[in-house]
Amino acid sequence: MGNHTYSHPHLTQIGEPAAFQEIASTQWALRDVTGREPTLFRPPFGETDDQVRADEDRIGLLEVLWTVDSRDWAGATAEEIAAAARTLQPGGIILMHDWPPATIEAVPLIARDLAERGLCPGRIAYTPKDIPYGNQVFHAQAVRP
């Protein structure tokens, strides 16, 4: 289960203790509702820095960014989302959201493509490898369930 903050702010711009409070309050709310402690964290907009990472570490969260952006948030069609997913490599992570209708339509196309390539959706896990993300790195990858 993942944490994505309480109000989706630009964490690198709001400073401390506000950034920590955004992450921590969501952590507590999710734990109270689900009875489980989230272990993953995707910073809004993919914006992170040393302070955000220190907050994640303090709470015990693995930062998850992505290797492929589906651009579903920008109005991509189901076909465009599926085309983006076709660029996924083993262990890759695609950014997708659950609110665009085109994303829902793209899921069967993506599942078929992954199966044809001998891949499958996976769970997110820590990796010691540096995974590039712009001019920074993260340490999460998809692994077989």
Number of C-alpha atoms within 10 A of each C-alpha: 13 18 26 17 21 14 10 12 17 15 23 16 11 12 12 14 9 13 19 21 14 20 24 19 14 18 23 16 14 17 14 11 9 11 10 12 18 19 17 20 21 20 24 17 12 16 14 18 12 9 15 20 17 13 18 21 12 11 15 14 21 22 22 21 26 19 18 18 16 23 17 22 15 8 14 16 18 22 15 17 25 23 16 19 25 15 12 16 14 17 20 19 23 18 19 18 14 10 10 16 13 20 25 14 15 19 15 13 17 22 16 14 17 18 11 10 12 9 16 19 17 15 14 21 16 15 14 9 11 11 18 13 13 8 5 10 12 18 16 24 22 19 17 12 8
